[in-house]
Amino acid sequence: MASKNKKLRSGYTTGACAAAAAKAATMLLLSVEERKRGRAEGKEVEIPFPDGSRVKFKIQDSRIKIQDEHLTATASVIKDAGDDPDVTNGAEIVATVKVSSEKLEVLTIKGGKGVGVITKPGLSIPVGEPAINPVPRKMIREAVLEAVQGFSPQASRRGDKGSFILRSSSFAALRRMDATENGRVQGLEITISVVNGEEIAKKTLNSRLGITGGISILGTTGIVKPVSSEAWTATIASSMDVAKAMGYDKIVLSAGRTSEKAHIKKINFPEESYVMMGDYLEFSLLEAKKHGFKKIYLCAQWAKMLKIAMATPQTHVRHGAIDLKKAAGFLKGLGIGDWGLAQEFNTAMEIFNFINSELITHNSKLFKKVCLAAKKYAEGIAEGIPVAVHLVSYGGEVIAGSE
């Protein structure tokens, strides 16, 4: 992808960073030579990605310590989101690994400080579990398994399941770790944490999704594409998953926080009913249909609403700024007379202000007709689901609607 002749750089997801940190910590834990209290910096680890490729990560910090005769290893990776404006860019993703004293059948992945906890149903992870999504969990398991398998000089392998006996001159007890046929490791406990994760989470929509106490460990490919819609559309879908799981049959799609607040002030549906669609109108309407909602409420300010009324499926300016001459012609065509738009306008807001100041006797009718045009377009996409439209002023009040 290029922008102004500059090629934008891709980055890596929090899930990929967690997997790399987990592998580095596991390697450190299993290394007899490095089983001393201390630290090792500047190392790299290579991990497998879902598409079969392999990527190297620089380890920010790694250390091993003995506490109550138990060995614990920690490693961290700094997330590099490339040129994507990701709020988690630069976050330090930390993995701590220890041999569990419990008798476990599978490798255990836990969430530590800065990783959120699921508190509402509907997401891909059950309520009460750390917000570490399925693909990152799989990447962590595969990366840790590689570390165990690569420890052959200090391990004896036996049986069909590939049991590993770890011997250490520092400890009399033997530590047993089993790599099962389905790629899981027995006896290791991996805890993923994020430095300042609680503060970073305040800049996300996690609280709306019922994810509290930190960020989510995300990713479906391991790669963050710059200026990608993937994260936003995934949040839209997840928000609808939660609303559906909570039993709601109506959804509110808002173009932004101001529009959402205006709708809450006027109607005040349950929090989980509100979905921040941003500029992804068509995607959101199709997703609402897929989820089976019975009614859709659509709220936006003037510039976005005018674009929707003019049948624009994606309302971000990078997909095309609003053609103000066409907009003026469209408004004239709504049948509120030839209201003398001889002047040229530089912004949609100028048109809005002109209507309010010069066409004050007709503005309510005109705004309603814009809402009705937006309703017609939205219902054409939603196919059979009724859509109620609310226009929000720049002052944050609902000033017109389709009903």
Summary of the structure (lengths in Angstrom):
residues: 403
radius of gyration: 26.7
end to end distance: 42.7
largest distance: 92.4
contacts: 1366
relative contact order: 0.11
helix: 34%
strand: 26%
